[in-house]
Amino acid sequence: LLGQRIATKKAAKKPTRRRPWRLFSTSWQEGGTYYWRKTYINLWERAGKWFILFITLILVDYLVITSISSDKWTVVILAIPTLLSFGRLAWVVDDWGNDLYILTKNEIIDEERTPLLQRASRKSASLGKVQNLSSEMSSFWERLLRYGTVRIQTAAQEGSITFVKVRHPGEIQKIISKRLDEFRRAQAKQEAEEQRHIILEGIQVYDEMRFGQGDKPGQP
């Protein structure tokens, strides 16, 4: 079946489109699909130093321009590092927002995209290949702030998909477990239906062989 192997590659599909009102959400649901991002703590770890640098440069620019000089060349020289730091900050924030963990009705996806160019890679596994689920909050801060890791072990050779630094990992594990149960029930129902068709086709072939092709049982 398609999607049963884990593969890390450039996505053949169009990357997941972000809604404007979801730019800073860490979890949401659209239809039957769940989306998760890493925590705001992870965002701060990645973008905090650039935010502090940007704010510091703005304050320096303001103090220099208002207290010492408002010459246009001074403004230009001061503006360059400020704009560069803002650009870097925007890049890091966008990169954080582009990393998504996705649960559909049929598969689990770890999607990453680069800012601007929007080149995407997807690591995915069919729910039919999932063997084990686990979640953990290993450190004191993780337990205090309620974030951690969810591991999805699969039967594929490549191993597992890991949701890193997500909020409420235990709740995410329950959602995935419930979706797995729904998937397996639907799969069992489909297999039973296919088996029924095979049996009916076998009976039909047997009748044709026994009574002659085109004849019906009970006909003279």
C-alpha positions as CSV (number, residue, x, y, z in Angstrom):
1,L,0.0,0.0,0.0
2,L,1.1,3.6,-0.7
3,G,2.5,5.4,2.2
4,Q,3.5,2.4,4.2
5,R,7.2,3.1,4.0
6,I,8.8,5.9,5.9
7,A,10.7,8.1,3.5
8,T,12.6,11.3,4.0
9,K,12.6,13.1,0.7
10,K,11.4,16.3,-1.0
11,A,7.7,16.3,-1.0
12,A,6.0,15.4,-4.2
13,K,2.8,17.0,-2.8
14,K,2.3,20.7,-2.3
15,P,3.5,21.7,1.1
16,T,0.9,22.3,3.8
17,R,-0.4,25.8,3.5
18,R,-0.4,27.9,6.6
19,R,-3.5,29.9,7.5
20,P,-2.8,33.6,8.5
21,W,-4.6,33.0,11.8
22,R,-2.4,29.9,12.5
23,L,1.0,31.6,12.2
24,F,1.7,31.3,15.9
25,S,-0.5,28.5,17.0
26,T,1.1,25.4,18.4
27,S,-1.8,23.0,17.8
28,W,-5.0,23.0,15.9
29,Q,-7.4,20.8,13.9
30,E,-8.9,21.3,10.4
31,G,-11.4,18.7,9.4
32,G,-10.1,15.3,10.3
33,T,-6.4,16.5,10.4
34,Y,-4.4,17.5,13.4
35,Y,-1.5,19.9,13.3
36,W,1.2,20.5,16.0
37,R,4.3,22.7,16.2
38,K,7.1,22.8,18.7
39,T,6.5,24.9,21.8
40,Y,6.9,28.6,22.3
41,I,9.9,27.6,24.5
42,N,11.6,26.2,21.5
43,L,10.7,29.4,19.5
44,W,12.4,31.5,22.3
45,E,15.4,29.2,22.3
46,R,15.9,29.8,18.6
47,A,14.8,33.4,18.2
48,G,15.3,34.9,21.7
49,K,18.8,36.2,21.1
50,W,17.9,37.8,17.8
51,F,14.9,39.4,19.4
52,I,17.0,40.9,22.2
53,L,19.6,42.1,19.7
54,F,16.9,43.7,17.5
55,I,15.4,45.5,20.5
56,T,18.8,46.6,21.7
57,L,19.8,48.0,18.3
58,I,16.5,49.9,18.1
59,L,17.2,51.5,21.5
60,V,20.8,52.4,20.5
61,D,19.5,53.9,17.3
62,Y,17.0,56.0,19.2
63,L,19.5,57.2,21.7
64,V,22.1,58.1,19.1
65,I,19.7,59.9,16.8
66,T,17.9,61.9,19.5
67,S,20.9,62.7,21.7
68,I,23.9,62.9,19.4
69,S,23.1,63.2,15.7
70,S,20.3,63.0,13.3
71,D,22.5,63.2,10.2
72,K,21.0,61.0,7.4
73,W,24.3,59.0,7.0
74,T,24.3,58.3,10.7
75,V,20.7,57.0,10.4
76,V,21.6,54.9,7.4
77,I,24.7,53.4,9.2
78,L,22.7,52.6,12.3
79,A,19.8,51.2,10.3
80,I,21.8,48.5,8.5
81,P,22.6,46.2,11.5
82,T,19.1,46.8,12.8
83,L,17.5,45.7,9.6
84,L,19.8,42.7,9.3
85,S,19.0,41.6,12.9
86,F,15.3,42.0,12.1
87,G,15.7,39.9,8.9
88,R,17.4,37.1,10.8
89,L,14.7,37.2,13.5
90,A,12.0,37.0,10.9
91,W,13.8,34.0,9.2
92,V,14.1,32.1,12.5
93,V,10.5,32.7,13.4
94,D,9.3,31.6,9.9
95,D,11.5,28.5,10.1
96,W,10.0,27.6,13.4
97,G,6.5,28.0,12.0
98,N,7.3,25.9,9.0
99,D,8.1,22.8,11.0
100,L,4.8,20.8,11.4
101,Y,3.8,17.5,12.9
102,I,0.6,16.3,11.1
103,L,-1.9,13.5,11.8
104,T,-4.3,12.6,9.0
105,K,-6.8,9.8,8.8
106,N,-4.2,7.6,7.1
107,E,-0.7,8.7,8.0
108,I,1.6,10.6,10.4
109,I,3.8,13.3,8.9
110,D,6.8,15.3,10.0
111,E,7.1,18.2,7.5
112,E,9.8,20.8,7.3
113,R,10.1,23.8,5.0
114,T,12.7,26.4,4.5
115,P,11.7,30.1,4.6
116,L,11.3,32.0,1.4
117,L,12.1,29.2,-1.0
118,Q,9.5,27.0,0.7
119,R,11.4,23.8,-0.2
120,A,9.8,21.0,1.8
121,S,10.7,17.6,3.0
122,R,8.3,15.1,4.5
123,K,8.9,12.1,6.7
124,S,5.7,10.1,6.7
125,A,4.4,6.7,7.8
126,S,1.1,4.9,7.2
127,L,-1.0,4.3,10.3
128,G,-1.0,0.7,9.3
129,K,2.8,0.4,10.0
130,V,2.7,1.9,13.5
131,Q,3.7,-0.6,16.1
132,N,4.2,1.4,19.3
133,L,3.5,4.8,20.8
134,S,5.2,6.5,23.7
135,S,5.5,9.9,25.3
136,E,7.8,11.4,27.9
137,M,8.6,14.5,29.8
138,S,12.1,13.7,31.0
139,S,13.4,16.9,32.6
140,F,12.2,18.9,35.5
141,W,11.3,21.9,33.2
142,E,9.5,19.7,30.8
143,R,7.3,18.3,33.6
144,L,6.8,21.8,35.0
145,L,5.9,23.4,31.7
146,R,4.1,20.4,30.3
147,Y,6.0,19.7,27.1
148,G,8.0,16.8,25.9
149,T,8.5,14.1,23.2
150,V,6.2,11.7,21.4
151,R,7.7,8.7,19.7
152,I,5.9,6.7,17.0
153,Q,7.7,3.4,16.3
154,T,6.9,1.8,13.0
155,A,7.5,-1.6,11.3
156,A,9.5,0.2,8.5
157,Q,13.2,-0.3,8.2
158,E,13.9,3.3,8.8
159,G,12.6,3.3,12.3
160,S,10.4,6.0,13.9
161,I,8.9,9.4,13.7
162,T,9.5,11.7,16.7
163,F,7.5,14.8,17.7
164,V,10.0,16.9,19.6
165,K,9.3,19.6,22.2
166,V,5.5,19.5,21.8
167,R,3.0,20.7,24.4
168,H,1.1,18.0,26.3
169,P,2.7,14.9,24.8
170,G,0.4,12.6,26.7
171,E,-2.6,14.2,25.1
172,I,-1.1,13.9,21.7
173,Q,-0.3,10.2,22.3
174,K,-4.0,9.7,23.2
175,I,-5.2,11.4,20.0
176,I,-2.9,9.3,17.8
177,S,-3.9,6.1,19.7
178,K,-7.6,6.9,19.1
179,R,-6.9,7.6,15.4
180,L,-5.0,4.3,15.2
181,D,-8.0,2.4,16.6
182,E,-10.3,4.1,14.0
183,F,-7.9,3.3,11.2
184,R,-7.6,-0.4,12.2
185,R,-11.4,-0.8,12.5
186,A,-11.9,0.7,9.1
187,Q,-9.1,-1.5,7.7
188,A,-10.7,-4.6,9.2
189,K,-14.1,-3.7,7.8
190,Q,-12.6,-3.1,4.4
191,E,-10.7,-6.5,4.5
192,A,-13.9,-8.3,5.6
193,E,-15.7,-6.7,2.7
194,E,-13.0,-7.7,0.2
195,Q,-13.1,-11.2,1.6
196,R,-16.8,-11.4,1.1
197,H,-16.5,-10.3,-2.5
198,I,-13.8,-13.0,-3.0
199,I,-16.1,-15.7,-1.6
200,L,-19.0,-14.5,-3.7
201,E,-16.9,-14.5,-6.9
202,G,-15.7,-18.0,-6.0
203,I,-19.2,-19.2,-5.6
204,Q,-20.1,-17.6,-9.0
205,V,-17.2,-19.3,-10.7
206,Y,-18.1,-22.6,-9.1
207,D,-21.7,-22.3,-10.3
208,E,-20.6,-21.5,-13.8
209,M,-18.3,-24.5,-13.9
210,R,-20.9,-26.8,-12.5
211,F,-24.0,-25.8,-14.5
212,G,-22.3,-24.5,-17.6
213,Q,-21.4,-20.9,-18.5
214,G,-24.5,-18.8,-18.9
215,D,-26.8,-21.4,-17.3
216,K,-28.5,-20.7,-14.0
217,P,-28.9,-23.2,-11.2
218,G,-32.4,-24.9,-11.4
219,Q,-32.7,-24.3,-15.2
220,P,-33.6,-27.5,-17.3
